[in-house]
Every structure is written in structure tokens, then in C-alpha cells.
Amino acid sequence: MDIEAFRKAGYQAIDRICDYYASMHERPVVSQVKPGYLIETLPENPPEHGEQFDAIADDFQKLILPGITHWQHPNFFAYFPTANTFEGLLGDLYSSSVANPTFSWLASPACTELEQVVMDWAAKLFGLGDQFLCKSKVGGGVIQTTASEGAIAVCVAARTRYQKLHPDAKLEDLVIYTSTQTHSLGTKAGLVLGLEVRALEVKAEDEYALRGSTLKEALEADLARGKRPFVVIATVGTTSSGAVDELDEIGEVLKDYPSIWYHVDAAWAGVAFACPEFRSAGKLDAVNKYVHSFCTNFHKWGLVNFDASALWVTDRNYLTDALDVTPEFLRTKQHDAGLVVDYRNWHLGLGRRFRSLKVWFVLRSYGIEGFQRHIRKGIEQNAYFASLVCASSEFELMTKPYLGLSLFRLKAPESVTAQGLAATNDLNRALYSRLMEDSDKLYITQTLLNGVICLRFAIGAQRTEIEHIDRAWKVIKTSAQAIVQAL
Ligand SMILES: *Cc1c(COP(=O)(O)O)cnc(C)c1O
């Protein structure tokens, strides 16, 4: 493809993307294809001779789009929202245009310096303390692919730090602490590093938040049997129910164990710190007072398309001590002189995408005020959804709604509750299965909270309006009536 052909195909691509967004609400939310649909359609071998690009581009419309679940659909309420803005999309396009792996400052100075600037902007947007700023030259922020990969980098840093403080510690005794509600990133980090993970219990009466007392008991018991907990992963806004761990209590307990790293995963909820009124419920003060590292995903609710996970540390040396790889051919005068950041030493890979560009585009285009407006809209819509649940006699909320997330379930009639929790769970499982039959109309997810099946309604897709929530609620109510009538 030459430049003129690219110009033509590029204009066509933008036109088609615009059409896709303009007509998205007419598409089924969840892809309705059957397993194997594409594998059976596409040839088994790559073409012998190059094909016309027109035909290739047409196949995206014809073959690929039907197999896409539309996360940007206004009726998408599953998992958590995944942001996409046109500004972010264009940022990705420009980033691809200068395609480079940007592993050192010298590899493309703009990529490294822009990342430092936008991570400082973002730290200030979210109210993080000065210790997290790149400008501090001690701490700093780095864009990771995902919160999961960031957590692995954090655990590696925490392990190196711990081993420096305790050279006698054996690897098999090291333990990663999470709660039972921590995202699977804790388990994943344990699998990757070959380390034990201990998931601490949480209780319904604490709204599924990890308490300091639970942590203290576990620490005392584990240390007594020779175990070496070296990192605690706490969460602001758990994936399952939006729980906020008791960060202050955890911080106070960890004061007595200074060699244990304290990481806060706020992958979904952290971007709400852009609005000062949501900082206290998310315990931002404790983040600033106690923790070694903090993560939030721009690519969930933060208007920047996947992937862009923001990770801040109070001391960059912990990351670079653990992850620095500088063979002779990667050495640069600027790095040796300590003048620049080489981000390859802050994450797991070597090469990295130029992600700061899309963050920059979005933050400039929206401004603080526009970013806040987006967050507040989702939270107001969720308050509205929660009010619908509360006002109905057939449903009940299962936790206090947090930000853009509500957990609810169908109240079982007495004949069912008399049979115990399992029967109520089955009823809600049946409701969920039925809702999945309507997955062209809406998409929500279910979860298990300490043995109780709940339905999860997550708001924050950019195109969702009140009318979409009303329509979704109607589908949920109709399905529930059918389930109850069939009893
Ligand atoms: C979604 C989520 C993650 C995982 O995010 P990735 O960036 O996909 O790894 C981690 N923690 C929480 C609380 C989440 O909600």
C-alpha cells in the first residue's frame, strides 16, 4: 500500500468507524455468533498472493463485526465500562504512525517525557500526594498495559525490597496477601512468581471490605509459623461488589511491619477521585498517607481506550532495583548520567507502546471539568438505577451502591426462601440465564458474594442515557415476572 492508497483507505476507515458509532444502538449488545463461526469461515492458510485492500476492509464489516460484543453500546452494563473516546482513538492512530518501542528516553524522548507529564497531570487530577509525582524525582507514575501486569511488577518490586531487608527469607516462605474479593490479579501474580497467595476473609456486615483486625490476625499467625508476608494488595472498588477496603486500618496495622509493601488496586474506581466529592468514600487520604503504590485504569471508566493502566509508586527505585535490565547495547549517555527515565525498567516488558499520547489527547480535550462531568453522569445514573430497584417490591439491593455499580437480586417468594439460600440462588441464576437470552438487548453480569448470587449492574459507558436504563430495567422486570410465574 502506498501513501495515496493509504489516504483513500484511511478516509474510508474513518467513515466506517463513524457509521459504526452512529448505528451502534441498533446492533445486538452481545455478539450472537456461535463458537467456531469465524474459524469455519476463514481459509486455513494465508493467501499465496496479496489481496486487494478493499476486499480485506469489507471483510471486517462482513465477518468481524458480527463477532464483536459492543462494549461501547449504551445497553452494556456488564463487568465494568471500557472507555473509548474519539480523542483516544486518534491518539492511538497517531501513536501507531510513529510506531516505536520507546524503551529508553533516547529511543524517542517525546514518548518518555510526555508520559512523565501526563502521569503527573493525572496524579494531580486524582488528588494523589506529591510523593507520587515524577517531578519529585523519587516517586513517579508509569503507564502499564493492565492493572494485572502492573500488580505483577509491584509484587516483583515488593519482593526485591523485602529480600534486601531480610536476606535470610526463603522464597517458599513469601506470601502475597489479598482478600477474597481482590481481583484475580493477586492470584495471577502468585502464579507467575511461584509464590503463595493468601486471600483474607471479608464479611457481609463490613460490606465485603478487608478489615485491619483480619489482617493483623493473619500476619501474627503466619509469622508465627515462619511465613513471610511481603505485600498486601488492598482494593478501592472491588470488581465483584465495589467494596472499599479499610485502608486506614490496614495502614495502621502495617506500621508495625515496615518491610511489607502496601499496594492499592483502584483499577475501576480510582478515576472517580477526579471529583473531590468522591475522595473520602474511596479513602484517598489513606492512599496518600500509607501506600507504596496505587493503580487505576484509564481504560475502564477513564475515557481512554484500552490499554492504559496508570501505576504510581512513592519510590521509583523499588521498581528499577527489581526490574533494571541494561545490557551494554541499551546504555545511553543520558541514562548513565541519571538525567532521564528509562521506562523499560519500570515494567515487565522491554518495548512499550506510546500510550501517553492518547491520555494527553483525552485530558486536553475534556479538561478536568469534562472528565468530572463524565464520572458524575455515571454515578447519577447509577443512583437512578438503584432507586428503581428500591422502589420495586420484587427486587432488593445487596450492597450499598458505590459509584457506578449496583448489586441486586430478585426477592424470592416465601415458598422459595423456605427452602434456604440455595433455592434463592437458583432463582437468581435462572433469572440471569433468562436475561442472557436477551443479550442482544442488554448485557449485565452476575457474581457470587460470600455464597450469595447477585446481579451486577455497572454503568459508565459513554453513550448510556436514562432511557437505556429504563429499557434495561423493563427487560429485567419482565424476565423476573416470567421466572416467578414459572415457579
Ligand atoms: C478490572 C479490574 C482489574 C483488572 O484490570 P486489567 O487492567 O484488565 O488487568 C483489576 N482490579 C480491579 C478492581 C478491577 O476491577
The ligand as a MOL file (V3000), in Angstrom:
LIG
                    3D

  0  0  0     0  0            999 V3000
M  V30 BEGIN CTAB
M  V30 COUNTS 15 15 0 0 0
M  V30 BEGIN ATOM
M  V30 1 C -10.8700 -4.7960 36.0940 0
M  V30 2 C -10.1090 -4.8430 37.3380 0
M  V30 3 C -8.7840 -5.2570 37.3270 0
M  V30 4 C -8.1120 -5.7980 36.1050 0
M  V30 5 O -7.8160 -4.8470 35.1950 0
M  V30 6 P -6.8470 -5.1810 33.9750 0
M  V30 7 O -6.3340 -3.8390 33.6200 0
M  V30 8 O -7.6790 -5.8060 32.9290 0
M  V30 9 O -5.7910 -6.0890 34.4640 0
M  V30 10 C -8.1000 -5.2180 38.4920 0
M  V30 11 N -8.6640 -4.8040 39.6320 0
M  V30 12 C -9.9360 -4.3870 39.6860 0
M  V30 13 C -10.5100 -3.9250 40.9860 0
M  V30 14 C -10.7020 -4.4060 38.5340 0
M  V30 15 O -11.9890 -4.0310 38.5990 0
M  V30 END ATOM
M  V30 BEGIN BOND
M  V30 1 1 1 2
M  V30 2 1 2 3
M  V30 3 2 2 14
M  V30 4 1 3 4
M  V30 5 2 3 10
M  V30 6 1 4 5
M  V30 7 1 5 6
M  V30 8 2 6 7
M  V30 9 1 6 8
M  V30 10 1 6 9
M  V30 11 1 10 11
M  V30 12 2 11 12
M  V30 13 1 12 13
M  V30 14 1 12 14
M  V30 15 1 14 15
M  V30 END BOND
M  V30 END CTAB
M  END
